[in-house]
Amino acid sequence: MAVALVACGDPGPVDAGGAPDAGALDAAARDATAGDAGDVDAAVADTVTDTDYAADDDPDLLNPERGIYYWDPNPGDPHTLVAEWLYLGAECDRDLVWAGAGDAATSPVLDAYAARLVEHRAAGRKVVFRPRYDTPSTEGELNRCGVFQASDAARMRAHVDAVAAMLADFVDVIAFVEAGYLGRWGEWNHAGHAASTAPVLVDPDARRAFLAYVAETYRAAGVDRFVEVRRPLFARELVDADPTAHIGLYNDCFMTDASDQGTYSNVESGNPSNFDSSEAAKAWAVAHTASAPFGGETCPTDGRERWRDCDAMVGDASEPGALHMSYLHGGYAEEARPTWEAMGCYDELRRRLGYRFEVVSVEYAPAATVGQPTTIAIQIRNTGWARLHNPRRASVVLRGDERLVVGGAELPGSVEGDDVVTWGPGEVITVRARFAAPAVGTYGLRLWLPDADRPDVIPYAIAIASTRGGAPLRDGATGENDLGLTMTVTP
């Protein structure tokens, strides 16, 4: 049976950490930091709790790895994502080599792509990556090898090896990875063409093995990203065989008809991973995207698309919310954005896509003596639809005459709750830092969520969606979030 898709190119907070009572917190801080302080009998610094924070409702708050994306952003677009396709149609029967950016041995197509990644990094953007076996001048059409893949499966795997090596050198710029390689537009379909134009795609065993190869090769190279496919069926085929597979989903005809132009349909009869209905496929996707990324784009069909209903887009029972949507293309269905703007839901849509972290409260010690066991507990709520999916750690920073990071060489200690990937939608999380008070001075308290691969790229640090005294917390010069609190350390 043909693989055909139409072309389309909060619950209440759940306290995941909670705020411990003061006695328990003091005891824990004493146990954790007495050795650093050099005095097992030292009293824990007295703490107070500050809740003087409000939600930052700015829908254009810039944050990496979430939100609206475009194919061709302009400098005025308040977005951090861009689609950057890797066109391999002209390379369908050629080997690819990655020997490093600018190296004479590197294939020109990969070197040119790497140059675009450098430009996006400099602009503070990250990309939605997809390799495709067509060309920019023949969008969605057969390549010169007469297929929607490489000339043969072995060459295509060799291409995956070279692409993985390139991505590993620029993993910080890669926000999301869409599987690509197979089918028209790299979307894993051959709509309007014979099955012979996509031989790997139409063979269930071959496509499952190829998807596994892509995911495993990328991760082995150090590209710690989920690999997304359009149909839940294709994801389920691999997840059924390997529940640990890092496979996500995307939908490039989001909220059109009941099956989203075939996205939720089965492909061939007798496939053990088939769903009983489109509704069952969507329910599986809802469960799967609780821990795996989901994105896509709207597409125009018959004027009755479901995305035209704002209640369905951002209401309590919204489909983007149920599917934990992280990113959405803002341009293919040209009527979508004006429709949402006219109906008054575009701002809410932009706020809820992906993660959105807000400070609830900070428990801290306004005063301490040098070496005294000290604790800072920051409660954070995720009001977005999704969790962050790429590795990242939170840091608590003290800024005085020196910049001190708790748990770093300059300020030994421990931080709990710092794994940002675990901060699920609707949850309240506590980041708790324990340390011995540093040298005499006054220190501003800050929360820093830098990029795991490039902490030096300031736009890649996460901005907390909170204000204090009407001002945003983000410090644009450092990428840190200034909590507006100080701790004074005396002799």
C-alpha positions in Angstrom: 0.0 0.0 0.0 1.3 3.4 -0.9 2.8 5.7 1.8 0.8 8.8 1.0 0.6 12.1 2.9 -0.8 15.3 1.5 2.0 17.9 0.9 2.2 20.4 3.7 5.9 20.8 3.2 -3.0 23.5 32.5 -3.7 21.5 35.1 -3.0 23.0 38.6 0.6 22.9 39.7 2.0 19.6 41.0 4.7 20.2 43.5 7.7 18.1 42.3 10.1 19.5 44.9 8.0 21.4 47.4 9.3 23.8 50.1 10.6 21.9 53.1 9.9 23.3 56.6 12.6 25.5 58.0 13.8 23.0 60.5 14.3 20.2 57.9 16.0 22.7 55.5 18.3 23.9 58.2 19.3 20.4 59.2 19.9 19.3 55.6 22.0 22.4 55.0 24.0 21.7 58.1 24.7 18.1 57.1 25.6 19.1 53.6 27.9 22.0 54.3 29.4 21.6 57.7 32.5 20.0 56.2 32.9 22.9 53.8 32.5 25.4 56.7 35.0 23.6 58.8 32.8 23.6 61.8 30.3 20.8 62.4 28.6 22.9 65.1 28.0 26.0 63.0 24.4 27.2 63.0 22.7 27.3 59.6 22.1 30.9 58.4 18.5 32.0 59.1 16.4 32.2 56.0 13.4 34.2 54.8 11.0 33.5 51.9 10.4 36.1 49.2 7.5 35.9 46.8 7.7 39.3 45.2 7.6 37.9 41.6 5.0 38.3 38.9 4.5 36.4 35.6 6.2 38.1 32.6 3.4 38.0 30.0 5.6 39.2 27.1 4.7 36.7 24.3 8.0 37.7 22.5 10.2 36.7 25.4 13.2 35.2 23.7 14.2 31.7 24.7 16.0 28.9 22.9 14.5 25.6 21.7 10.8 26.6 21.7 8.3 28.8 20.0 7.3 29.9 16.5 9.7 29.3 13.7 10.1 30.4 10.1 11.9 29.2 7.0 13.3 32.6 6.3 13.5 34.8 9.4 14.3 38.5 9.1 16.2 40.4 11.7 13.0 41.9 13.2 11.4 38.5 13.9 11.3 38.0 17.7 12.0 34.2 17.4 14.9 32.0 18.1 14.1 29.1 15.8 14.6 28.7 12.0 14.1 25.8 9.7 17.4 24.9 8.0 17.0 22.0 5.6 20.1 20.2 4.3 19.5 19.5 0.6 21.2 16.3 -0.6 19.5 15.6 -3.9 22.6 16.6 -5.9 24.6 14.2 -3.7 22.3 11.2 -4.1 25.1 9.1 -5.9 28.1 10.8 -4.3 30.0 10.2 -1.1 30.0 12.8 1.6 33.0 13.7 3.8 33.1 15.8 6.9 36.7 16.7 7.9 35.8 19.9 9.7 34.5 23.3 8.7 36.7 24.8 6.1 38.8 21.7 5.5 39.6 21.1 1.9 38.5 17.4 2.2 35.0 18.4 3.5 32.2 18.0 1.0 31.1 21.5 -0.2 27.4 20.9 0.6 28.3 20.1 4.2 30.8 23.0 4.5 28.1 25.4 3.1 25.6 24.1 5.6 28.1 24.5 8.5 28.6 28.1 7.5 24.9 28.8 7.8 25.0 27.2 11.3 27.7 29.6 12.3 25.5 32.5 11.1 22.6 31.3 13.2 24.7 30.9 16.3 26.0 34.5 15.9 22.4 35.7 15.6 21.3 33.7 18.7 19.2 31.3 16.8 18.9 27.5 16.8 17.7 25.4 13.9 15.1 22.8 13.2 17.2 20.3 11.1 16.0 18.1 8.4 18.1 16.4 5.6 16.2 16.0 2.2 17.0 14.3 -1.0 15.5 16.9 -3.3 17.0 20.3 -4.2 15.9 23.9 -3.5 15.1 24.3 -7.2 13.1 21.0 -7.3 11.1 21.1 -4.0 9.5 17.8 -3.4 10.5 16.3 -6.7 12.6 13.3 -7.6 16.3 13.8 -7.5 18.6 13.1 -10.4 18.9 9.5 -9.2 15.1 9.2 -9.8 14.2 8.5 -6.1 13.4 10.2 -2.8 16.5 8.9 -1.1 20.1 8.2 -1.9 20.9 5.9 -4.8 21.0 2.9 -2.5 20.6 2.1 1.3 24.4 1.7 1.9 25.2 5.1 0.5 22.5 6.7 2.5 23.9 5.2 5.7 27.3 6.5 4.8 25.7 9.9 4.3 24.2 9.6 7.8 27.7 9.0 9.2 29.1 12.2 7.6 26.1 14.3 8.6 26.4 13.0 12.2 30.0 14.1 12.3 29.1 17.5 11.1 26.2 18.0 13.5 28.5 16.9 16.4 30.7 20.0 15.7 27.6 22.2 15.9 25.3 20.4 18.3 24.7 23.6 20.2 22.9 25.2 17.2 20.6 22.2 16.7 17.3 22.6 18.6 15.3 19.8 17.0 16.1 17.0 14.5 13.5 15.8 12.1 14.4 12.4 10.6 14.4 13.3 6.9 16.3 11.4 4.3 13.3 9.4 3.1 10.4 10.5 0.9 9.2 13.8 -0.6 10.4 16.8 1.3 12.1 14.4 3.7 8.6 13.8 5.2 8.5 10.0 4.8 5.9 9.9 2.0 5.8 9.5 -1.7 2.5 11.1 -2.4 1.8 11.2 -6.2 4.7 8.9 -7.0 5.2 5.1 -7.3 6.4 3.1 -4.3 9.6 2.4 -6.3 10.7 6.0 -5.8 11.1 5.3 -2.0 12.3 1.7 -1.6 13.5 2.0 2.0 10.4 3.9 3.1 7.9 1.3 1.8 9.7 -1.7 3.4 8.6 -1.7 7.1 11.7 -3.6 8.3 14.1 -1.4 6.2 12.6 1.9 7.4 12.6 0.8 11.0 16.2 -0.3 10.8 17.1 3.0 9.0 15.4 5.1 11.7 17.3 3.2 14.4 20.5 3.7 12.5 20.0 7.5 12.3 19.1 7.8 16.0 22.0 5.6 17.1 24.6 7.1 14.8 23.7 10.7 15.9 23.9 9.8 19.6 27.1 7.9 19.2 28.6 11.0 17.6 27.5 13.2 20.5 24.4 14.6 19.0 22.1 14.2 22.1 18.8 14.9 20.3 15.6 13.0 19.7 14.9 12.1 16.1 11.4 13.1 15.1 9.1 11.4 12.5 5.8 12.6 11.2 3.6 9.5 11.7 3.1 8.0 15.2 3.1 4.6 13.3 6.7 5.1 12.3 7.7 6.1 15.8 5.8 3.2 17.3 7.5 0.7 15.0 10.9 1.5 16.6 9.7 2.2 20.1 8.0 -1.2 20.1 11.3 -2.8 19.3 13.4 -0.5 21.5 11.6 1.3 24.2 14.8 3.3 24.9 14.9 4.8 21.4 15.1 8.6 21.4 12.2 9.2 18.9 10.0 12.3 18.8 7.2 13.4 16.6 6.3 16.3 14.3 3.2 17.0 12.2 3.4 19.2 9.1 -0.3 19.3 8.5 -1.3 20.0 12.1 -4.9 20.3 13.0 -6.5 20.0 9.5 -8.8 17.0 9.3 -9.3 14.1 11.6 -6.1 12.3 10.4 -4.2 15.5 9.7 -3.8 14.5 6.0 -2.7 11.0 6.8 -0.4 11.8 9.8 -2.5 9.6 12.1 -3.3 6.9 9.5 -1.8 3.5 9.1 0.3 2.7 6.0 0.2 -1.0 5.1 -2.2 -3.7 6.4 -0.8 -6.4 8.7 1.7 -4.1 10.4 1.8 -5.2 14.1 2.4 -1.5 15.1 -0.8 -0.3 13.3 -3.4 1.6 15.3 -7.1 0.8 15.5 -8.0 4.4 14.4 -6.7 7.9 14.0 -8.0 8.6 17.5 -5.9 5.8 18.9 -2.8 7.0 17.0 -3.3 10.5 18.4 -3.8 9.2 22.0 -0.5 7.3 21.6 1.1 10.6 20.5 -0.3 12.4 23.5 1.3 9.9 25.8 4.6 9.7 23.9 5.1 13.5 23.8 5.0 13.8 27.6 8.7 12.9 27.4 9.6 13.4 23.7 9.5 16.5 21.6 6.6 17.5 19.3 6.4 20.3 16.7 5.3 21.0 13.2 3.3 23.4 11.0 -0.2 24.2 10.0 -1.1 23.8 6.3 -4.0 25.1 4.2 -6.5 22.6 2.9 -10.2 23.2 2.5 -11.0 26.3 4.7 -12.4 24.1 7.5 -9.1 23.4 9.2 -9.3 22.8 12.9 -6.5 25.3 13.6 -9.1 28.1 12.7 -10.7 27.6 16.2 -8.8 29.5 18.9 -10.4 27.4 21.7 -8.9 24.3 20.0 -5.5 26.0 19.8 -5.1 27.4 23.3 -8.2 26.4 25.4 -8.2 24.1 28.4 -8.6 21.1 26.0 -6.3 22.4 23.3 -4.6 20.0 21.0 -1.2 21.7 21.1 -1.4 21.5 24.9 -2.4 17.8 25.0 0.5 17.0 22.5 3.0 19.0 24.5 3.9 21.1 21.5 7.3 22.8 21.6 7.5 24.5 18.2 5.2 25.5 15.3 5.9 27.0 11.9 4.3 30.4 11.5 4.3 30.8 7.8 3.1 27.9 5.6 -0.7 28.3 6.1 -0.7 32.0 5.5 -4.1 32.6 7.0 -3.2 30.9 10.3 -1.3 33.8 12.1 -3.8 36.5 11.0 -6.7 34.3 12.1 -5.2 33.8 15.6 -4.3 37.5 15.8 -7.9 38.5 14.9 -9.4 36.0 17.3 -7.1 37.1 20.1 -5.2 33.8 20.9 -1.8 34.4 19.1 -0.1 35.8 22.1 -1.3 33.0 24.4 -0.1 30.4 21.8 3.4 32.0 21.7 3.5 32.0 25.5 2.6 28.3 25.9 4.6 26.7 23.2 7.4 24.6 24.8 8.6 25.4 28.3 8.0 28.7 30.2 9.7 28.9 33.6 8.5 31.4 36.3 9.8 32.0 39.7 7.3 31.3 42.5 9.4 32.1 45.6 13.0 32.2 46.9 14.0 31.1 50.3 17.4 32.5 51.2 19.6 33.9 53.9 19.9 37.7 53.8 22.9 37.5 56.2 25.5 34.9 57.0 29.0 34.7 58.5 32.0 33.4 56.6 31.9 29.6 56.4 28.4 29.3 57.8 26.2 26.6 56.2 23.8 28.4 53.9 20.8 27.3 51.7 19.0 29.0 48.8 15.8 27.3 47.6 14.2 28.6 44.4 10.7 27.4 43.5 10.0 27.5 39.7 6.8 26.7 37.9 6.7 25.5 34.3 3.6 27.2 32.7 4.4 26.0 29.2 3.0 23.0 27.4 6.2 21.0 27.3 9.4 20.2 29.1 12.8 21.1 27.7 14.1 18.1 25.8 17.9 18.8 25.3 20.3 18.5 28.2 20.7 21.5 30.5 21.6 22.2 34.1 20.6 25.1 36.3 23.2 27.0 38.4 22.8 29.3 41.4 25.2 32.2 41.1 26.4 34.7 43.7 27.7 38.0 42.2 29.9 40.2 44.3 33.4 41.3 43.7 33.7 37.9 42.2 31.3 35.6 40.3 30.7 32.4 42.3 28.8 29.4 41.0 27.5 27.1 43.7 29.1 23.7 43.2 31.9 25.1 41.1 35.5 25.3 42.0 35.1 28.8 43.3 32.2 27.9 45.7 32.0 24.2 46.7 28.6 22.9 47.5 25.7 21.0 46.0 22.6 21.8 43.9 19.5 19.6 43.8 16.7 19.8 41.3 19.0 21.3 38.7 18.3 18.9 35.8 16.1 21.2 33.7 14.9 18.4 31.4 12.9 17.0 34.4 10.9 20.3 34.8 7.6 19.1 33.4 4.6 21.2 32.3 2.4 22.3 35.2 4.9 21.3 37.8 6.5 23.4 40.6 10.2 22.5 41.0 12.6 23.4 43.7 16.3 24.2 42.9 18.1 24.0 46.2 21.7 25.1 46.6 23.7 24.3 49.8 27.1 25.8 50.4 29.3 27.5 53.0 29.0 31.2 53.0 31.9 32.7 51.0 34.3 35.6 51.7 33.1 38.9 53.3 30.9 40.9 51.0 27.5 41.5 49.6 26.3 39.1 46.9 23.4 39.4 44.4 21.6 36.1 44.0 21.0 34.8 40.5 19.7 31.8 38.6 21.6 30.8 35.5 20.4 28.2 32.9 23.1 28.1 30.3 23.3 26.0 27.2 25.0 22.7 28.0 27.2 22.8 24.9 27.9 26.6 24.6 27.5 28.3 28.0 29.4 31.3 26.5 26.6 32.0 24.0 24.4 34.4 26.0 21.2 34.2 23.9 21.3 30.4 24.4 20.7 30.9 28.1 17.1 30.6 29.3 15.3 33.7 30.4 12.9 33.2 33.4 9.4 34.5 32.5 9.0 36.5 35.7 9.3 40.2 36.7 10.3 41.8 39.9 9.2 45.4 40.5 7.9 45.4 36.9 11.3 44.6 35.5 12.3 41.3 33.8 14.8 39.1 35.6 17.0 38.4 32.7 20.4 40.2 32.6 21.1 40.6 28.9 24.8 41.2 29.5 25.3 37.8 31.2 22.3 35.6 30.4 21.7 35.2 34.1 18.4 35.8 35.9 18.8 38.4 38.6 16.5 37.4 41.5 16.7 40.9 43.0 17.9 39.6 46.3 21.2 40.0 48.2 23.1 38.1 50.9 25.6 39.9 53.1 28.5 37.9 54.5 30.3 39.2 57.6 33.4 37.9 59.4 
